[in-house]
Amino acid sequence: MVRRAGILLALLLGTAGPAGAASDRFVAFNMTATTDITGLFLAPAGTGNWGPNQVLNDPDKVLEHGERLKLSGVRHERYDARIVSAKGKTCIKHGIDLTRDPTFDIRDADLADCK
């Protein structure tokens, strides 16, 4: 919990700038214990219209556990996420609300039903 607070504080301090700039920086946090993610695709909630693989925004193309990922092409909307683990398992996280908070977490519980 302390680590997350530190990450969020660093994110907030790092996004200070012109008015509105901070609200346009969207971030996903991999808060899993050990799962590395190689695919993170977002779609407007309920549509299944998956966008590009956001993990390709990461320098090493893997969203490692404990790491954050800057998202691109995202707006203040509700999303579903298709998550692909480095082991090839895929699952869907529904109802990500980015209308007010530009961040969301991926946790072990979100990956419980991966196939």
VOGU-461289 format. One record per residue: x, y, z negated of N, C-alpha, C in turn. Coordinates in steps of 0.05 Angstrom, whole numbers, padded with zeros to 5 digits, always signed. Atoms other than C-alpha are relative to their C-alpha. Layout:
# residues N
XYZXYZXYZ;...
//
This chain:
# residues 115
+00016-00024+00000+00000+00000+00000+00017+00025+00000;-00018-00023+00001+00057+00047-00017+00013+00004+00028;-00013-00002-00026+00090+00031+00050-00019+00013+00020;+00019-00011-00018+00026+00047+00088-00004+00030-00005;+00002-00029+00007+00019+00114+00050+00023+00015+00011;-00024-00013-00011+00090+00130+00070-00001+00003+00030;+00002-00001-00029+00078+00113+00142-00020+00021+00009;+00021-00020-00007+00014+00155+00144+00010+00028-00005;-00011-00026+00006+00050+00213+00111+00020+00008+00022;-00020-00006-00021+00107+00209+00161-00014+00006+00027;+00016-00005-00025+00056+00206+00218-00012+00027-00001;+00013-00026+00002+00019+00267+00193+00021+00022+00002;-00020-00020-00002+00083+00306+00183+00012+00002+00027;-00011+00001-00027+00109+00285+00251-00019+00011+00021;+00019-00009-00020+00046+00308+00286-00008+00029-00004;+00006-00028+00003+00045+00379+00260+00009+00015+00025;-00006-00015-00024+00044+00427+00318-00023+00017+00008;+00022-00017-00009-00004+00466+00361-00027-00012-00008;+00027+00009+00008-00077+00463+00342-00011-00021+00019;+00011+00021-00016-00109+00399+00366+00020-00021+00008;-00020+00019-00009-00043+00364+00381-00001-00025-00017;-00001+00023+00017-00046+00318+00321-00024-00018+00006;+00024+00016-00005-00117+00295+00338+00002-00016+00026;-00003+00014-00026-00093+00272+00407+00021-00022-00001;-00020+00021+00003-00041+00223+00380-00012-00024-00014;+00013+00024+00010-00071+00155+00372+00021-00021-00006;-00020+00019+00009-00033+00100+00335-00014-00025-00011;+00009+00026+00012-00044+00026+00319+00023-00009-00018;-00019+00011+00019-00010-00005+00259-00003-00031-00001;+00001+00029+00004+00008-00079+00257+00006-00005-00029;-00002+00004+00029-00005-00092+00183-00001-00030-00007;+00001+00028+00005-00001-00168+00190+00026-00008-00016;-00023+00009+00016+00047-00208+00146+00023-00010+00018;-00021+00011-00017+00084-00243+00203-00006+00000+00030;+00007+00003-00028+00048-00237+00269+00010+00023+00018;-00009-00020-00021+00082-00202+00328-00021-00001+00022;+00021-00003-00020+00035-00177+00382+00013+00008+00027;-00011-00006-00027+00051-00177+00457-00021+00013+00018;+00021-00012-00016-00017-00153+00482-00020+00014-00017;+00021-00015+00014-00064-00099+00457-00014+00016+00022;+00016-00013-00021-00119-00079+00506-00025+00012-00013;+00023-00014+00011-00173-00029+00489-00022+00003+00021;+00023-00004-00017-00243-00024+00518-00021+00016-00016;+00022-00013+00014-00300+00023+00501-00018-00022-00012;+00015+00020+00015-00341-00015+00449-00023-00013+00017;+00021+00015-00013-00385-00069+00479+00001-00003+00030;-00001+00000-00029-00362-00061+00551+00017-00023+00012;-00019+00020-00011-00305-00111+00561+00016+00011+00023;-00016-00014-00021-00273-00060+00609+00028+00006-00012;-00026-00002+00013-00202-00072+00583+00018+00018+00015;-00020-00017-00011-00151-00019+00595+00027-00014+00001;-00027+00011-00002-00076-00029+00604+00011-00011-00027;-00012+00011+00024-00033-00067+00555+00016+00022-00014;-00013-00022+00016-00015-00014+00502+00027-00008-00011;-00026+00008+00011+00043-00056+00476+00023+00007+00019;-00021-00008-00018+00081-00038+00539+00010+00028-00006;-00009-00026+00009+00087+00031+00507+00023-00002-00020;-00021+00005+00020+00135+00000+00456+00026-00005+00014;-00025+00004-00014+00209+00002+00474+00008-00029+00005;-00007+00029-00004+00218-00074+00464-00023-00017+00009;+00024+00013-00010+00148-00091+00489-00012-00020-00019;+00011+00017+00020+00130-00125+00424-00008+00018-00024;+00009-00014+00024+00088-00095+00367+00005-00019-00023;-00008+00018+00022+00123-00128+00309-00015+00006-00025;+00015-00004+00025+00091-00138+00241+00014+00023-00015;-00010-00023+00015+00099-00074+00200+00006+00024+00018;-00007-00022-00019+00108-00031+00263-00025+00015+00009;+00022-00016-00012+00066+00025+00292+00004+00003+00029;+00000-00002-00029+00048+00035+00364-00015+00025+00009;+00014-00023-00012+00031+00100+00400-00017-00010+00023;+00018+00008-00021-00029+00091+00444-00003+00022+00021;+00003-00020-00021-00039+00125+00511-00027-00004+00014;+00025+00001-00015-00101+00142+00551-00024-00005-00017;+00022+00006+00019-00145+00137+00489-00013+00027-00008;+00015-00024+00008-00200+00186+00469-00014-00006-00026;+00015+00003+00025-00242+00197+00407-00026-00015+00007;+00023+00018-00006-00290+00138+00419+00002-00024-00019;-00001+00026+00013-00307+00070+00391+00010-00020+00020;-00013+00019-00018-00267+00013+00419-00002-00029-00011;-00007+00027+00007-00259-00062+00418+00028-00004+00010;-00027+00006-00007-00189-00090+00421+00003-00030+00006;-00009+00028-00006-00164-00154+00454+00029-00001-00008;-00027+00002+00012-00103-00175+00415+00012-00027+00008;-00014+00024-00008-00053-00226+00441+00026-00002-00017;-00023+00004+00017-00002-00254+00392+00024-00010+00017;-00023+00010-00014+00069-00272+00413-00001-00030+00004;+00003+00029-00003+00048-00345+00405-00022-00006+00021;+00019+00003-00022-00005-00334+00460-00029-00002-00009;+00027+00001+00009-00067-00334+00416-00014+00027+00005;+00015-00025-00006-00121-00283+00435-00024+00002-00017;+00025-00005+00015-00176-00252+00394-00009+00028+00005;+00012-00026-00004-00222-00192+00395-00006+00012-00027;+00007-00016+00024-00228-00139+00341-00021+00020+00010;+00022-00017-00008-00295-00103+00348-00002+00024-00018;+00008-00023+00016-00317-00035+00325+00022+00018-00011;-00021-00019+00009-00253+00006+00321-00010+00028+00005;+00012-00027-00001-00277+00076+00306+00023+00021+00001;-00020-00021-00003-00229+00129+00333-00013+00027+00004;+00014-00025-00003-00281+00184+00333+00011+00022-00019;-00010-00019+00019-00251+00217+00271+00029-00006-00008;-00027+00008+00008-00188+00178+00251+00014-00011+00024;-00014+00010-00024-00137+00169+00307+00018-00024-00004;-00016+00024+00006-00107+00107+00274-00018-00024-00006;+00014+00024+00009-00128+00035+00263+00021-00021-00006;-00018+00022+00009-00097-00026+00231-00008-00026+00013;+00005+00028-00007-00090-00097+00255+00010-00016-00023;-00006+00015+00024-00091-00143+00195-00003-00030+00005;+00002+00029-00003-00085-00218+00185-00030-00009+00003;+00028+00007-00002-00161-00222+00175-00011+00004+00028;+00009-00005-00028-00171-00193+00245+00008-00023+00019;-00011+00021-00017-00132-00252+00273-00009-00028-00008;+00008+00026+00011-00168-00308+00235-00013-00018+00020;+00015+00016-00019-00211-00330+00294+00014-00001+00028;-00013+00000-00026-00158-00326+00349+00002-00028+00011;-00001+00026-00014-00156-00382+00401+00023+00001+00019;
//
